[in-house]
Every structure is written in C-alpha cells, then in structure tokens.
C-alpha cells in the first residue's frame, strides 16, 4: 500500500489505561513513603526524558544535566502534582522547559541538517556513489515493517533529518504526537498552549512531516535522479536540505510523474517517524544520574541503576567467580591425588580434614559449614606395619588434601519470548462497538519491561489484551470508529533487566 492511503496512521494517541494506572500507582506509593516507587518511575521514564532533551540540545553532556535536573525537580514537586494520572505529560513538560532554558543559556542553537545530514550522507554503503538500491533513499521506500527503522540507523537518521526541516516547533510537535504517543490535548499541556491551538498545530505538523520525508527521498544528497528536479533546485539556489528544499521538491513532484512515483512509500511517513527508537543513554550516564539523585536525597532504591542494584549484581558476579575458582581447585585436587598415588587403586588416602566452604547466592551471601569425612581405609599389605623385630616404622600413604565440594550448577541462560496479535486484523471503516472490535493481545516471558505502542494504544504490562482498538481514539472509549483507511502498526518492545531491548514484535490493523 502506498503512502497515499496510509498517511492517516497518526491519530490522537493517548496513554492506555494500564500505563496510566502504573504511573499513578507509583506516584501514590512515592507520596506514601515507598522508597522504591520513584526509582521505578526513573527507570520507566528515563529514556523518554533523555531523548526529548537530546533532540533539543544535541549535546550529550548538557542532556545528562537536564535529565538529572528533570528528575530532581519531579521528585521535589511530586507532592504538589494535582493529578497523578498526568505524570507522563508533567515530567515531559519539565524536561522540555529545562532543555529549552539550557539551550538558551548556552546559546548552542545549531542549524537544521548540520549533524544528522553529515551522518547520512557520509561515504559508505549509502553514500552518493553507491549503486542504486543500496542508498538509504532507495531502501526507505521499500520498508514495510516499522521494526526495520529501529534496526537500521541510516533509515532512522534520514527520517529525523527530514523532520528537522519542519523547524524546531513543528518537529517537536510531531515528536510528542507520534514517538511519545500523546494526544493533541496532552501535547498542549506539555507545550503550554490551549487545546484548539494544539489541534491546529498538530494538523499542520502532520502534513508538513509527510511532505518533508517524501521530499527527503528525492533529495538524494543534493543530487536527485531527476535532471529536471536538479535544474529546478539549482535555479532556486537550494544547496542544503531544509524547508526551502521541501517546498521546491514538493511543487516539482506534484507535476512530475517519475518523481511522484519515486517518493511513494510502503509505510506512511508518520509510521516511519514513529518507529525511530528513543536514544539509549550509556549505562554510566544512567547510573551516574541515579547516584547523583540519591546524593540529593531522592530515594532511588527501586531503580535497576541505583548503587544498591549494582551491588547486588556485583555480588552475583563474585558468586560466579567463586564457583569457577572452586571448580579449578577441585580439578587440581583430583589431578594431585592421581599423581601421588601413581594410579594405584589399592592405596587409600588418609581421612581428609573438615572443609568449610562459602556458597554465594544471587540475593545474599550464606556461609555453610560442610564436614567432608571419608570412611577408614581398608587394610592391605602395603598399609600394615612390619614387625618390631625388623626395626622399621609403619608404612602409610601420604595424606591428600580433601577437595572442596563441587560448585552449584550455573543458572540457565534467560530465554526471551514475545508475541503480539490483532484479531481481527482488518476492518471496514466505519465500524461499530459490539459489531467489529479489533482486539490487541500480547504476551512475553523472560523480560523485565515491556512497551506496547501504536495508534490509540499504549501499555507497559508484561502481557494483556485490549479490546476495541480504534487508531484515532483511545482504546475502549468509542462507539463508532471512523479512522481513515490505511495500515496501522502496533509495536511490542521487550527489555531485559538492564533496560536493553531484546525483542521487537509488531501487529497490524488494516482499515479498508
């Protein structure tokens, strides 16, 4: 399906009930004195806060400072938050304002296209000299699975460079609407504007995003395939990709059959943009900010990045090392015993001395005293003493040190599984509650955190089912779904205990 029909994939997307309830519960627990709750909020929101700030600042150090200030401000103001249900929009607004203030203070505004375009148009498999079919512009038109965007850094950067041509405000609007999955009303809260104005801005930003991404496909590093387009750009003195390039390219493509065909996409531009992943900060940054917050008195016990959590992981690693050392000692003792006895099975070793071993567990360290005793050796001709008349001392085998007990078996490797389905997978527009109600179902195992996102739906539950999916309205809150025809994608991302994504699965809803 071309982007002509699928361009309505970005509807009014709000937090699903499960995600809101999780945030609300954590806020209430934190207010009640639960010292783990705010650390859980930190883990759940860090990537989104960091990403939002970085898209404004484009400076890792400044972004880390803003992320720390955001969570510190959120903790100090948590008691004054009137409605715990709006925590997500509230902390985004804190982050956005802090980033804008930091940029203004540092005077680090950068021109559109300066950084992202340098990455995309660098030499390599997608450089300007690459054969047709290998360039990123050629690949983006063939993408039919949003997960490809997350896997291909060049595709993600192309989409972001196109969004940069919208200007700071419109780029920020589509970021909040699509990647952060906010409804226009929620976006209005984050940006501090009224809802009517937000709706108008959202409509315009969506249309501009569509034109920008399609124009970026034709731009091809300033060397478009269409000679006519190249001439038009030269006449208009357009030398870099930006709003002027989008305007000139769009006007030309509307009249050029070849360019109109080249800019067709299998996925809607909004879907492509929504699939670009959040920036993942280095572990050292996450942990450093968690420690700094703890130093300011913020209870971070519930965070997987807190000092306590790192100490637990360190104990686990030490336990594994101790087990490995014990295995080596055991093997060494066996080899020594064989060497000393010369392989003679009739010579028995002396009774071993008691041995004390320490067994490390994954949650705490337990000391267990184990007495290793052997039965008395059987008498033989070589172990019996000679007669006193012969004037010789009794003969016995030399003592052998008792080996420690074998280490506990290692923990089995973690297996990750994730499934997501839409039933039914298609519906005719309009459809009615009680007649056709697409249901999104998902299940996971092995992971620690799950993010399920798509038009009209968002959840952080490890497994679940949500009936009455409608792309342009929050799930379950409608009686008639009037979403435009198109293909709408719902993505499940499974994260391990360290916050690293390990599996991505998608399901689609086709509206005809």
Backbone torsions as a table, in degrees:
resi	resn	phi	psi	omega
1	UNK	NA	133.9	-179.9
2	UNK	-79.3	168.8	-178.2
3	UNK	-72.2	-7.3	177.2
4	UNK	-62.0	-35.8	179.4
5	UNK	-95.9	-30.7	-172.4
6	UNK	-89.1	9.9	-173.6
7	UNK	-80.2	8.6	179.3
8	UNK	-106.6	20.9	-174.8
9	UNK	-70.6	-10.7	-179.0
10	UNK	-104.7	102.6	179.1
11	UNK	-108.7	-166.0	178.0
12	UNK	-78.8	96.6	-175.0
13	UNK	-97.8	123.7	176.9
14	UNK	-118.9	168.1	174.9
15	UNK	-62.9	137.8	173.9
16	UNK	-73.3	162.9	-175.6
17	UNK	-57.7	-40.3	-176.9
18	UNK	-62.7	-42.8	-178.4
19	UNK	-66.3	-42.6	178.0
20	UNK	-62.5	-42.5	-179.2
21	UNK	-62.8	-38.2	179.5
22	UNK	-63.4	-45.6	178.6
23	UNK	-64.3	-44.4	-179.2
24	UNK	-60.0	-44.4	-179.1
25	UNK	-62.7	-42.0	179.6
26	UNK	-65.1	-41.3	178.3
27	UNK	-61.3	-45.2	-179.4
28	UNK	-64.6	-39.9	178.1
29	UNK	-64.3	-42.5	-179.8
30	UNK	-62.7	-41.0	178.1
31	UNK	-65.2	-30.0	-178.5
32	UNK	-83.3	-2.0	176.6
33	UNK	102.3	7.1	177.3
34	UNK	-70.8	114.3	-173.6
35	UNK	-77.2	-5.6	177.9
36	UNK	-94.7	-19.1	-168.4
37	UNK	-66.1	-45.9	-176.0
38	UNK	-69.4	-32.7	175.0
39	UNK	-61.8	-35.1	176.1
40	UNK	-67.5	-39.9	175.0
41	UNK	-62.3	-38.8	178.2
42	UNK	-59.8	-47.9	-179.8
43	UNK	-64.9	-39.1	-176.2
44	UNK	-70.5	-30.4	-171.6
45	UNK	-112.7	-5.1	-173.5
46	UNK	-60.0	-48.8	-176.3
47	UNK	-60.0	-41.9	-178.3
48	UNK	-69.1	-38.5	177.4
49	UNK	-66.3	-46.0	-178.6
50	UNK	-62.6	-44.7	-179.3
51	UNK	-63.1	-46.1	-178.7
52	UNK	-60.4	-43.5	-179.1
53	UNK	-68.5	-40.0	-177.9
54	UNK	-66.6	-36.4	-179.5
55	UNK	-64.2	-22.9	177.7
56	UNK	-89.7	-41.4	-171.6
57	UNK	-92.8	-35.3	-177.1
58	UNK	56.7	33.5	-179.9
59	UNK	-143.1	114.8	-175.7
60	UNK	-59.6	-40.6	-178.2
61	UNK	-67.0	-45.3	178.7
62	UNK	-65.5	-36.2	178.9
63	UNK	-63.1	-43.0	178.8
64	UNK	-62.0	-41.0	178.3
65	UNK	-62.2	-43.8	-179.0
66	UNK	-66.4	-40.3	178.4
67	UNK	-60.8	-43.6	178.8
68	UNK	-63.8	-45.5	179.4
69	UNK	-62.5	-36.4	-179.1
70	UNK	-62.2	-48.8	-177.5
71	UNK	-71.7	-32.6	177.2
72	UNK	-67.1	-43.0	177.2
73	UNK	-63.2	-41.1	179.7
74	UNK	-62.6	-42.5	-179.8
75	UNK	-64.0	-44.9	-177.1
76	UNK	-69.1	-26.6	-178.7
77	UNK	-101.6	6.0	-174.4
78	UNK	-61.6	-37.6	-179.4
79	UNK	-66.9	-23.6	-178.0
80	UNK	-94.0	-3.5	178.8
81	UNK	-68.3	114.9	-172.8
82	UNK	-66.8	-39.9	-176.5
83	UNK	-124.8	105.9	179.8
84	UNK	-58.3	-22.2	-179.0
85	UNK	-65.8	-20.9	-175.9
86	UNK	-103.0	23.8	-178.2
87	UNK	-55.8	-41.9	-176.9
88	UNK	-60.8	-48.6	177.8
89	UNK	-66.3	-35.9	-179.5
90	UNK	-63.4	-46.9	-176.8
91	UNK	-73.7	-28.7	174.4
92	UNK	-66.2	-39.1	179.9
93	UNK	-66.0	-40.6	176.5
94	UNK	-59.0	-46.8	-177.9
95	UNK	-64.5	-44.1	-178.5
96	UNK	-64.0	-46.3	179.7
97	UNK	-63.8	-39.8	179.5
98	UNK	-65.0	-39.7	179.7
99	UNK	-67.7	-42.5	178.7
100	UNK	-64.0	-40.8	178.3
101	UNK	-65.8	-40.0	179.6
102	UNK	-65.5	-42.1	180.0
103	UNK	-65.3	-40.5	178.6
104	UNK	-63.1	-40.9	-178.9
105	UNK	-67.2	-42.3	-177.4
106	UNK	-83.4	-12.3	-179.1
107	UNK	52.2	54.3	-177.5
108	UNK	-113.0	28.1	178.5
109	UNK	-61.2	132.5	-178.9
110	UNK	-114.3	148.8	178.9
111	UNK	-67.2	147.0	177.0
112	UNK	-57.0	138.5	170.8
113	UNK	83.8	-1.6	-174.2
114	UNK	-70.8	-39.0	-173.1
115	UNK	-99.5	-49.2	-177.6
116	UNK	-64.2	-41.0	-177.6
117	UNK	-66.7	-33.2	178.3
118	UNK	-62.8	-35.0	178.5
119	UNK	-71.0	-46.0	-174.4
120	UNK	-68.1	-40.3	-171.5
121	UNK	-97.4	15.2	176.0
122	UNK	-70.5	162.5	179.0
123	UNK	-64.7	150.8	-178.9
124	UNK	145.4	-164.9	-175.6
125	UNK	-61.0	-19.9	178.6
126	UNK	-113.6	14.9	-179.1
127	UNK	-68.8	174.0	-174.3
128	UNK	-64.7	-25.0	-178.4
129	UNK	-90.1	-0.8	-177.8
130	UNK	-69.8	148.5	178.9
131	UNK	-63.4	154.7	177.3
132	UNK	-56.7	138.8	-179.3
133	UNK	102.9	-19.6	-179.8
134	UNK	-103.8	-21.8	-179.9
135	UNK	-64.5	152.7	-179.9
136	UNK	-63.5	-33.8	178.6
137	UNK	-63.6	-33.6	178.4
138	UNK	-74.4	-33.7	-177.2
139	UNK	-73.6	-36.8	-173.2
140	UNK	-63.9	-30.1	-179.8
141	UNK	-72.0	-18.2	-177.7
142	UNK	-98.7	-6.2	-176.7
143	UNK	-67.5	126.2	176.6
144	UNK	-120.4	-5.7	179.5
145	UNK	-120.0	117.7	-178.9
146	UNK	-56.3	-26.9	-179.5
147	UNK	-61.0	-24.7	179.1
148	UNK	-62.0	-33.7	-179.0
149	UNK	-63.6	-42.1	179.7
150	UNK	-67.8	-28.0	-176.6
151	UNK	-86.2	-22.4	-174.2
152	UNK	-113.6	104.0	-176.6
153	UNK	-61.0	-33.4	-179.9
154	UNK	-67.1	-39.7	177.6
155	UNK	-62.7	-44.3	-179.9
156	UNK	-62.4	-41.3	-179.9
157	UNK	-68.1	-35.9	176.4
158	UNK	-60.2	-46.0	-179.8
159	UNK	-62.3	-42.0	-179.6
160	UNK	-68.4	-37.3	179.0
161	UNK	-64.7	-36.0	176.7
162	UNK	-64.9	-43.9	179.2
163	UNK	-63.0	-29.8	179.0
164	UNK	-63.1	-24.9	179.8
165	UNK	-72.0	-12.8	180.0
166	UNK	-73.5	-17.4	-171.4
167	UNK	93.2	161.3	-172.0
168	UNK	-60.2	-45.2	-174.2
169	UNK	-67.6	-49.9	-178.2
170	UNK	-67.3	-36.4	176.6
171	UNK	-63.0	-41.0	177.2
172	UNK	-65.1	-34.8	179.7
173	UNK	-65.7	-49.5	-178.6
174	UNK	-68.0	-29.1	175.9
175	UNK	-63.0	-46.5	179.8
176	UNK	-67.2	-39.5	-176.8
177	UNK	-71.4	-43.2	-169.3
178	UNK	-98.4	-57.6	-175.2
179	UNK	-75.6	-37.5	179.2
180	UNK	-91.8	-1.4	169.3
181	UNK	59.6	43.9	178.1
182	UNK	-99.9	146.3	169.5
183	UNK	-75.6	158.4	178.9
184	UNK	-53.4	-36.5	179.1
185	UNK	-63.9	-39.9	177.9
186	UNK	-69.4	-38.8	177.3
187	UNK	-61.4	-37.2	177.9
188	UNK	-60.9	-40.2	178.9
189	UNK	-63.5	-42.9	-178.1
190	UNK	-65.7	-39.8	-175.2
191	UNK	-89.6	-9.2	178.4
192	UNK	73.3	38.2	178.5
193	UNK	-125.5	168.3	-179.2
194	UNK	-80.3	164.4	-172.1
195	UNK	-68.1	-38.8	179.6
196	UNK	-62.3	-44.0	177.7
197	UNK	-63.0	-39.7	179.5
198	UNK	-62.5	-41.8	178.5
199	UNK	-62.0	-42.1	179.0
200	UNK	-64.3	-44.4	179.5
201	UNK	-64.8	-38.9	-179.5
202	UNK	-63.2	-44.9	-180.0
203	UNK	-61.3	-44.5	-179.3
204	UNK	-67.7	-42.0	-177.6
205	UNK	-64.3	-36.9	178.4
206	UNK	-62.6	-45.8	-179.8
207	UNK	-64.8	-40.2	-179.8
208	UNK	-68.7	-35.6	176.5
209	UNK	-62.7	-44.2	178.8
210	UNK	-57.6	-49.1	-178.7
211	UNK	-64.6	-38.7	-176.1
212	UNK	-66.6	-44.3	-178.5
213	UNK	-67.6	-42.3	179.4
214	UNK	-66.2	-35.9	176.8
215	UNK	-68.9	-36.2	179.9
216	UNK	-63.6	-31.5	177.5
217	UNK	-64.8	-36.4	-178.9
218	UNK	-82.4	-22.6	-175.8
219	UNK	-62.1	-48.0	175.2
220	UNK	50.7	52.5	176.3
221	UNK	66.4	25.2	-179.2
222	UNK	83.2	6.6	-179.6
223	UNK	-128.7	69.2	-175.5
224	UNK	-65.4	154.7	179.0
225	UNK	-66.8	-34.7	-178.2
226	UNK	-77.6	117.4	-178.9
227	UNK	-64.5	-35.0	178.8
228	UNK	-62.1	-44.1	178.9
229	UNK	-64.0	-41.6	178.3
230	UNK	-58.7	-41.4	180.0
231	UNK	-66.8	-40.3	179.0
232	UNK	-62.9	-42.2	179.0
233	UNK	-64.4	-39.9	178.7
234	UNK	-64.4	-44.3	179.4
235	UNK	-61.1	-37.8	-179.2
236	UNK	-82.1	0.2	179.3
237	UNK	58.3	38.5	177.2
238	UNK	-93.0	114.9	-176.1
239	UNK	-115.9	-8.7	176.2
240	UNK	-142.0	158.4	-176.3
241	UNK	-79.3	125.3	179.3
242	UNK	-168.5	-159.9	-176.1
243	UNK	-63.7	-36.2	178.3
244	UNK	-65.9	-41.0	178.6
245	UNK	-62.6	-41.7	179.4
246	UNK	-62.0	-44.0	-178.7
247	UNK	-62.8	-47.2	-177.7
248	UNK	-67.4	-44.5	-177.8
249	UNK	-65.7	-42.4	-179.1
250	UNK	-62.9	-43.9	179.3
251	UNK	-62.4	-40.4	179.5
252	UNK	-68.0	-45.1	-175.9
253	UNK	-65.1	-29.1	177.9
254	UNK	-64.6	-21.6	-178.9
255	UNK	-109.0	-9.2	-175.5
256	UNK	-109.5	116.9	-176.4
257	UNK	-64.3	-40.0	-178.9
258	UNK	-65.7	-44.8	-179.5
259	UNK	-68.6	-35.5	177.5
260	UNK	-61.5	-36.8	179.4
261	UNK	-73.5	-40.4	-177.6
262	UNK	-65.6	-29.7	-176.0
263	UNK	-87.1	-0.1	178.2
264	UNK	-67.0	140.1	-178.6
265	UNK	-123.1	146.0	177.3
266	UNK	-76.8	-24.9	175.7
267	UNK	-113.1	147.9	176.2
268	UNK	-61.1	142.5	178.2
269	UNK	-52.9	-38.9	179.4
270	UNK	-64.2	-36.4	178.0
271	UNK	-66.7	-40.6	177.1
272	UNK	-60.5	-46.4	-178.6
273	UNK	-66.3	-40.0	-179.7
274	UNK	-65.5	-22.6	-177.7
275	UNK	-85.9	-8.5	178.4
276	UNK	-66.1	129.3	-172.3
277	UNK	-74.3	157.9	172.3
278	UNK	-68.8	147.3	176.0
279	UNK	-66.9	135.3	179.0
280	UNK	-103.2	114.4	-179.9
281	UNK	-70.5	149.8	175.7
282	UNK	-57.2	150.7	179.6
283	UNK	-55.5	-39.3	-177.6
284	UNK	-62.7	-33.8	178.9
285	UNK	-69.7	-47.4	179.1
286	UNK	-58.2	-46.6	-176.6
287	UNK	-69.6	-39.8	179.3
288	UNK	-62.4	-41.4	178.8
289	UNK	-68.1	-40.2	177.6
290	UNK	-60.2	-42.6	179.0
291	UNK	-66.6	-40.2	179.5
292	UNK	-64.3	-39.4	177.3
293	UNK	-64.3	-42.9	177.6
294	UNK	-60.3	-37.5	178.1
295	UNK	-65.8	-23.3	177.0
296	UNK	-88.8	3.9	177.8
297	UNK	95.5	6.9	178.6
298	UNK	-80.9	127.0	179.6
299	UNK	-72.0	113.1	-175.2
300	UNK	-114.3	18.5	-175.1
301	UNK	-60.2	-28.3	-176.4
302	UNK	-84.0	-3.8	-179.6
303	UNK	-84.4	139.5	175.8
304	UNK	-72.2	-9.0	179.6
305	UNK	-102.5	2.7	-178.8
306	UNK	-72.4	164.4	179.5
307	UNK	-61.4	-38.2	179.0
308	UNK	-61.9	-43.4	179.9
309	UNK	-65.2	-38.3	178.9
310	UNK	-67.3	-35.3	177.2
311	UNK	-65.6	-38.3	177.4
312	UNK	-62.8	-43.3	178.6
313	UNK	-65.0	-34.9	178.9
314	UNK	-66.0	-39.0	177.4
315	UNK	-63.9	-38.2	177.9
316	UNK	-62.3	-43.6	179.5
317	UNK	-64.4	-40.8	178.8
318	UNK	-63.5	-36.6	177.5
319	UNK	-62.6	-41.0	178.8
320	UNK	-66.2	-39.9	177.8
321	UNK	-63.4	-43.3	179.3
322	UNK	-61.0	-39.6	178.5
323	UNK	-63.7	-40.0	179.3
324	UNK	-65.6	-40.7	178.6
325	UNK	-64.0	-41.8	179.0
326	UNK	-61.1	-36.9	178.9
327	UNK	-65.0	-40.6	179.1
328	UNK	-65.0	-42.2	179.5
329	UNK	-62.2	-42.0	179.2
330	UNK	-61.1	-45.2	-179.8
331	UNK	-63.8	-40.3	179.4
332	UNK	-62.8	-40.8	-179.6
333	UNK	-64.6	-40.5	179.5
334	UNK	-63.5	-44.0	179.8
335	UNK	-62.7	-41.7	179.8
336	UNK	-62.9	-42.7	-179.2
337	UNK	-62.4	-42.3	179.3
338	UNK	-64.2	-41.1	-178.5
339	UNK	-65.7	-39.5	-175.4
340	UNK	-73.9	-30.6	-179.7
341	UNK	-89.7	-5.2	179.3
342	UNK	62.8	19.7	178.1
343	UNK	78.2	8.3	-178.9
344	UNK	-80.6	114.0	-176.9
345	UNK	-74.2	-9.6	-176.9
346	UNK	-90.4	-8.1	-179.3
347	UNK	-95.8	122.2	-177.8
348	UNK	-97.8	140.7	177.3
349	UNK	-74.8	161.3	176.7
350	UNK	-70.6	154.4	178.2
351	UNK	-57.4	134.1	-178.1
352	UNK	-76.1	158.7	176.0
353	UNK	-81.3	155.9	176.3
354	UNK	-58.2	144.9	-178.8
355	UNK	-123.7	133.7	176.4
356	UNK	-106.1	127.1	-179.8
357	UNK	-120.5	152.8	175.1
358	UNK	-109.0	125.8	-179.9
359	UNK	-107.6	119.6	-179.3
360	UNK	-93.9	131.1	176.1
361	UNK	-107.1	172.0	-177.0
362	UNK	-77.6	-15.4	-177.7
363	UNK	-112.1	-28.1	178.5
364	UNK	-157.9	170.5	180.0
365	UNK	-103.9	123.3	-178.1
366	UNK	-115.2	129.2	177.7
367	UNK	-100.5	123.9	-177.6
368	UNK	-123.0	128.2	177.1
369	UNK	-92.3	120.9	-177.6
370	UNK	-120.7	121.5	178.4
371	UNK	-93.4	119.4	179.8
372	UNK	-100.9	111.0	-177.6
373	UNK	-120.2	144.7	178.6
374	UNK	-117.6	149.4	177.4
375	UNK	-67.3	154.5	179.8
376	UNK	-56.9	143.6	-178.9
377	UNK	-70.4	144.7	177.2
378	UNK	-70.6	147.7	-180.0
379	UNK	-72.8	145.4	176.6
380	UNK	-147.1	173.1	-179.3
381	UNK	-62.5	-28.8	-176.9
382	UNK	-86.0	-14.7	-179.4
383	UNK	-105.3	-10.6	178.5
384	UNK	-79.5	144.0	178.8
385	UNK	-73.0	153.6	174.9
386	UNK	-80.3	170.2	-177.3
387	UNK	-70.7	148.3	180.0
388	UNK	-59.3	-29.5	-177.0
389	UNK	-63.8	-25.6	-179.8
390	UNK	-78.5	-11.1	175.8
391	UNK	68.3	30.4	-179.8
392	UNK	-119.7	154.0	-179.2
393	UNK	-83.2	156.6	177.0
394	UNK	-60.4	148.5	-179.1
395	UNK	-110.2	126.9	176.9
396	UNK	-135.5	161.5	176.1
397	UNK	-73.8	147.0	179.5
398	UNK	-63.8	148.8	179.9
399	UNK	-68.2	148.5	178.3
400	UNK	-122.3	133.5	179.2
401	UNK	-65.8	136.2	-179.5
402	UNK	-72.8	135.2	177.3
403	UNK	-73.2	151.7	175.6
404	UNK	-71.0	162.2	178.1
405	UNK	-65.7	154.8	-179.1
406	UNK	-63.5	149.3	179.8
407	UNK	-68.7	157.8	176.4
408	UNK	-63.9	150.5	179.7
409	UNK	-63.8	144.6	180.0
410	UNK	-65.4	153.2	178.3
411	UNK	-65.7	140.6	-180.0
412	UNK	-65.9	150.2	178.9
413	UNK	-63.0	148.6	-179.2
414	UNK	-75.8	133.5	176.2
415	UNK	-107.1	127.7	-178.8
416	UNK	-104.1	135.7	176.9
417	UNK	-137.6	144.8	178.2
418	UNK	-154.7	137.1	177.0
419	UNK	-138.6	144.5	175.8
420	UNK	-145.4	133.0	-178.3
421	UNK	-137.8	152.9	174.0
422	UNK	-118.8	123.4	-177.7
423	UNK	-132.4	119.4	-8.4
424	UNK	-71.8	165.1	-176.6
425	UNK	-89.9	-1.7	178.0
426	UNK	-146.8	156.2	179.6
427	UNK	-155.6	153.5	178.5
428	UNK	-95.7	134.1	-179.6
429	UNK	-85.0	133.7	-4.1
430	UNK	-85.4	158.0	173.1
431	UNK	-127.5	157.2	-167.9
432	UNK	-114.1	146.7	174.7
433	UNK	-63.1	135.8	-178.9
434	UNK	93.8	-19.1	177.9
435	UNK	-104.7	-74.1	175.0
436	UNK	-111.9	114.9	-179.5
437	UNK	-130.1	89.0	177.6
438	UNK	-55.6	132.9	-178.8
439	UNK	-116.6	128.7	177.0
440	UNK	-97.0	124.0	179.3
441	UNK	-124.0	143.3	177.1
442	UNK	-151.4	155.0	177.3
443	UNK	-149.2	148.6	179.9
444	UNK	-141.7	163.2	172.5
445	UNK	-152.0	148.5	176.8
446	UNK	90.3	-24.8	-176.7
447	UNK	-89.6	171.8	180.0
448	UNK	-107.2	-32.7	-176.7
449	UNK	-136.4	142.6	179.1
450	UNK	-129.1	139.6	171.8
451	UNK	-126.1	117.6	175.9
452	UNK	-113.4	120.4	-174.8
453	UNK	-139.1	147.8	176.7
454	UNK	178.7	172.8	-178.9
455	UNK	-55.6	120.2	178.1
456	UNK	80.4	8.2	-175.9
457	UNK	-154.9	145.0	174.0
458	UNK	-158.3	139.2	-179.7
459	UNK	-154.9	150.8	175.1
460	UNK	-115.6	12.6	-179.7
461	UNK	-73.0	143.9	179.6
462	UNK	-65.0	-29.2	175.0
463	UNK	-155.7	158.6	179.8
464	UNK	169.1	-176.7	178.3
465	UNK	-146.7	137.0	178.9
466	UNK	-128.5	107.0	176.7
467	UNK	-77.5	171.0	175.1
468	UNK	58.8	56.7	174.8
469	UNK	-82.8	129.4	175.2
470	UNK	-138.3	121.0	-171.8
471	UNK	-60.1	-26.3	-177.1
472	UNK	-108.0	15.5	176.2
473	UNK	-146.7	150.3	177.1
474	UNK	-58.3	141.8	-176.3
475	UNK	-56.0	133.8	173.7
476	UNK	81.5	-0.8	-174.1
477	UNK	-108.5	16.5	-174.3
478	UNK	-126.2	162.1	173.6
479	UNK	-113.4	-30.5	175.9
480	UNK	-133.5	124.2	179.7
481	UNK	-95.2	121.2	-177.4
482	UNK	-116.8	28.7	178.6
483	UNK	-60.3	143.0	-178.0
484	UNK	-67.6	152.9	176.6
485	UNK	-56.7	142.2	-179.6
486	UNK	160.0	-179.0	178.0
487	UNK	-109.2	122.4	-177.1
488	UNK	-112.8	128.9	-173.1
489	UNK	-107.1	136.1	177.6
490	UNK	-118.8	125.6	-171.5
491	UNK	-114.9	132.4	174.3
492	UNK	-108.9	125.0	175.8
493	UNK	-118.3	125.2	-180.0
494	UNK	-104.8	129.8	-178.7
495	UNK	-113.6	148.4	175.0
496	UNK	-83.4	-175.0	-176.2
497	UNK	-66.4	-15.5	179.2
498	UNK	-97.9	5.3	178.6
499	UNK	84.4	13.9	179.3
500	UNK	-92.8	129.3	177.9
501	UNK	-66.8	131.5	-177.2
502	UNK	-116.2	-24.6	178.8
503	UNK	-145.5	142.7	173.7
504	UNK	-130.0	127.0	178.8
505	UNK	-130.2	150.9	-179.7
506	UNK	-133.0	155.3	171.8
507	UNK	-137.6	151.2	-177.1
508	UNK	-125.3	152.4	173.6
509	UNK	-122.2	118.6	-179.9
510	UNK	-100.8	122.7	177.6
511	UNK	-107.8	123.8	-177.0
512	UNK	-107.1	NA	NA
